Amino acid sequence: AACGTDRSSTQPAAITVQDGAGREVRLAAPATRVVSLLPAATDVILALGAGDRLVARTDYDTHASLAALPSVGGGLTPSLEWLAALQPDLVIAWRDAQSRTLVRRLDELGIPTYAAGPESIADAKRLTRDLGRMLGLEPRADSLLSAFDASFEAVRRRIPAGARIPGVLYLVGLDPPRAAGPGTFVDELIAAAGGRNVFDD
């Protein structure tokens, strides 16, 4: 007995995070088979150097390194059976809307699902931090966030004191025309760069 190994000390600690919908997401270990239905989350996973953990992509994920992965389509209404067959240990999904119950149904299948709807800079930073935890890559996530903050500060420093504040119209769609409104990350980026969103009301 004295020569035995204490296996409990070698088991990885469980990972628990609260997602963007206020739900608790629990992983027994860092995720290694990930399906991301959010292009923003896919970009973060690639920036963390964890693209090899992705087992599927959406039609909007066009990075060359993902070309060989099967696509779930647009990402909002994937086939649950197809997703389950991929045996993911983590799915990153859009928050459920009133007419959509994807996250709840994935939970019922026992597939850990992190729901998000990154609409602001704070949301994007939270998503990056949480992905770092769920993938076991917290130091990389911290470095990415530090670089993000540094680049923002560099932009702010380049705005001359007393400079004229230009009005900016940022179109996110043309047919029909749609503009970025208040509370969006685009609105925040315009302000950080010294502009004013003309649709800030």
C-alpha positions as CSV (number, residue, x, y, z in Angstrom):
1,A,0.0,0.0,0.0
2,A,2.9,2.4,0.8
3,C,4.1,2.0,-2.8
4,G,0.8,2.8,-4.3
5,T,0.1,5.9,-6.3
6,D,-2.3,8.5,-5.2
7,R,-4.4,8.7,-8.4
8,S,-6.6,11.5,-7.0
9,S,-3.6,13.9,-7.2
10,T,-3.1,13.3,-10.9
11,Q,-6.7,13.9,-11.9
12,P,-7.3,17.3,-13.6
13,A,-9.5,19.6,-11.6
14,A,-13.0,20.3,-13.0
15,I,-13.5,23.5,-14.8
16,T,-16.6,25.6,-14.1
17,V,-17.5,28.9,-15.8
18,Q,-20.7,31.0,-16.1
19,D,-21.7,31.6,-19.7
20,G,-23.3,34.6,-21.3
21,A,-26.8,33.4,-20.5
22,G,-26.0,33.0,-16.8
23,R,-25.8,29.2,-16.9
24,E,-23.1,27.2,-15.2
25,V,-20.9,25.2,-17.7
26,R,-18.9,22.4,-16.1
27,L,-16.1,20.4,-17.8
28,A,-14.3,17.5,-16.3
29,A,-11.1,18.5,-18.1
30,P,-9.9,21.1,-20.7
31,A,-11.9,20.6,-23.9
32,T,-10.2,18.9,-26.8
33,R,-13.1,18.3,-29.2
34,V,-14.8,21.7,-29.8
35,V,-17.6,22.7,-32.1
36,S,-17.9,26.5,-32.3
37,L,-21.1,27.9,-33.8
38,L,-19.9,31.5,-33.2
39,P,-17.4,32.8,-35.7
40,A,-16.1,35.2,-33.1
41,A,-15.4,32.3,-30.7
42,T,-13.7,30.4,-33.6
43,D,-11.4,33.4,-34.2
44,V,-10.5,33.4,-30.5
45,I,-9.8,29.7,-30.5
46,L,-7.5,30.2,-33.5
47,A,-5.8,33.1,-31.8
48,L,-5.1,30.9,-28.8
49,G,-3.3,28.4,-31.0
50,A,-6.0,25.8,-30.5
51,G,-7.4,25.4,-34.0
52,D,-6.5,21.7,-33.9
53,R,-9.2,21.2,-31.2
54,L,-12.0,22.3,-33.6
55,V,-13.9,19.3,-35.1
56,A,-16.4,21.4,-37.2
57,R,-16.9,24.9,-38.5
58,T,-19.7,27.1,-39.8
59,D,-20.1,28.4,-43.3
60,Y,-18.8,31.8,-42.0
61,D,-15.5,30.4,-40.8
62,T,-13.4,30.9,-43.9
63,H,-9.9,30.7,-42.4
64,A,-7.7,28.5,-44.6
65,S,-6.7,26.2,-41.7
66,L,-10.4,25.2,-41.2
67,A,-11.2,24.4,-44.9
68,A,-11.0,20.6,-44.3
69,L,-13.4,20.6,-41.4
70,P,-17.1,19.7,-42.0
71,S,-19.5,22.6,-41.8
72,V,-22.6,22.8,-39.7
73,G,-24.1,25.4,-42.0
74,G,-25.0,28.8,-40.7
75,G,-24.6,27.8,-37.0
76,L,-28.1,28.8,-35.7
77,T,-30.0,25.5,-36.4
78,P,-27.5,22.7,-36.8
79,S,-28.6,19.1,-36.8
80,L,-28.5,17.8,-33.2
81,E,-27.9,14.2,-34.4
82,W,-25.0,15.4,-36.5
83,L,-23.5,17.4,-33.7
84,A,-23.8,14.5,-31.2
85,A,-22.1,12.2,-33.8
86,L,-19.0,14.4,-33.7
87,Q,-18.7,13.6,-29.9
88,P,-17.7,17.1,-28.9
89,D,-16.7,17.7,-25.3
90,L,-17.7,21.4,-25.7
91,V,-20.1,23.3,-28.0
92,I,-19.9,27.1,-28.2
93,A,-23.4,28.3,-29.3
94,W,-25.5,31.5,-29.6
95,R,-27.7,32.2,-26.7
96,D,-31.2,30.7,-27.1
97,A,-33.8,33.1,-28.4
98,Q,-37.5,32.8,-27.6
99,S,-38.1,30.6,-30.7
100,R,-34.9,28.6,-30.4
101,T,-34.0,25.9,-27.8
102,L,-30.7,24.6,-29.2
103,V,-28.7,25.1,-26.0
104,R,-31.3,23.4,-23.8
105,R,-31.5,20.5,-26.2
106,L,-27.7,20.0,-26.2
107,D,-27.8,20.1,-22.4
108,E,-30.4,17.3,-22.5
109,L,-28.0,15.3,-24.6
110,G,-25.3,15.7,-22.0
111,I,-23.1,17.9,-24.3
112,P,-21.5,20.7,-22.3
113,T,-22.6,23.9,-24.1
114,Y,-21.3,27.5,-23.5
115,A,-23.9,30.0,-24.7
116,A,-22.8,33.5,-25.7
117,G,-23.9,36.5,-27.7
118,P,-20.8,38.8,-27.9
119,E,-22.2,42.2,-28.6
120,S,-19.7,44.5,-26.9
121,I,-16.0,44.7,-26.2
122,A,-16.6,43.6,-22.6
123,D,-18.5,40.5,-24.0
124,A,-15.6,39.7,-26.4
125,K,-13.1,39.9,-23.5
126,R,-15.2,37.7,-21.3
127,L,-15.5,35.2,-24.1
128,T,-11.7,35.2,-24.6
129,R,-11.2,34.7,-20.8
130,D,-13.7,31.9,-20.5
131,L,-12.4,30.1,-23.6
132,G,-8.9,30.2,-22.1
133,R,-10.2,28.5,-19.0
134,M,-12.3,25.9,-20.8
135,L,-9.4,25.0,-23.1
136,G,-6.8,25.0,-20.3
137,L,-5.0,27.9,-22.0
138,E,-5.4,30.7,-19.4
139,P,-1.9,32.1,-19.8
140,R,-2.4,32.4,-23.6
141,A,-5.8,34.1,-23.0
142,D,-4.2,36.6,-20.6
143,S,-1.6,37.4,-23.2
144,L,-4.2,37.9,-25.9
145,L,-6.2,40.2,-23.6
146,S,-3.2,42.2,-22.7
147,A,-2.3,42.7,-26.4
148,F,-5.9,43.7,-27.1
149,D,-5.8,46.4,-24.3
150,A,-2.4,47.6,-25.5
151,S,-3.6,48.1,-29.1
152,F,-6.7,50.0,-27.9
153,E,-4.6,52.3,-25.8
154,A,-2.2,52.9,-28.7
155,V,-5.2,54.0,-30.8
156,R,-6.5,56.3,-28.1
157,R,-3.0,57.9,-27.7
158,R,-2.9,58.8,-31.5
159,I,-6.0,61.0,-31.3
160,P,-4.8,64.6,-31.2
161,A,-6.1,66.8,-28.3
162,G,-8.9,69.0,-29.5
163,A,-9.3,67.1,-32.8
164,R,-12.5,67.4,-34.7
165,I,-14.8,64.5,-34.0
166,P,-16.0,63.0,-37.2
167,G,-19.5,61.5,-37.6
168,V,-19.3,57.9,-38.7
169,L,-22.0,55.7,-40.4
170,Y,-21.0,52.0,-40.2
171,L,-23.2,49.8,-42.4
172,V,-23.3,46.2,-41.5
173,G,-25.7,45.3,-44.3
174,L,-26.9,46.8,-47.6
175,D,-30.0,44.8,-48.5
176,P,-31.8,45.9,-46.5
177,P,-29.5,48.7,-45.2
178,R,-28.5,48.2,-41.5
179,A,-26.3,50.4,-39.4
180,A,-24.4,49.6,-36.2
181,G,-26.3,51.2,-33.3
182,P,-25.5,52.1,-29.7
183,G,-24.2,49.4,-27.3
184,T,-22.5,47.4,-30.1
185,F,-18.8,46.7,-30.3
186,V,-18.7,48.7,-33.5
187,D,-20.1,51.8,-31.7
188,E,-17.4,51.3,-29.0
189,L,-14.7,51.0,-31.6
190,I,-15.8,54.2,-33.4
191,A,-15.7,56.1,-30.0
192,A,-12.3,54.6,-29.1
193,A,-10.9,55.9,-32.4
194,G,-12.1,59.4,-31.8
195,G,-15.3,59.3,-33.8
196,R,-19.1,59.6,-33.1
197,N,-21.5,57.0,-34.4
198,V,-24.3,59.0,-36.2
199,F,-26.7,56.3,-35.1
200,D,-25.8,56.5,-31.5
201,D,-29.4,57.2,-30.5
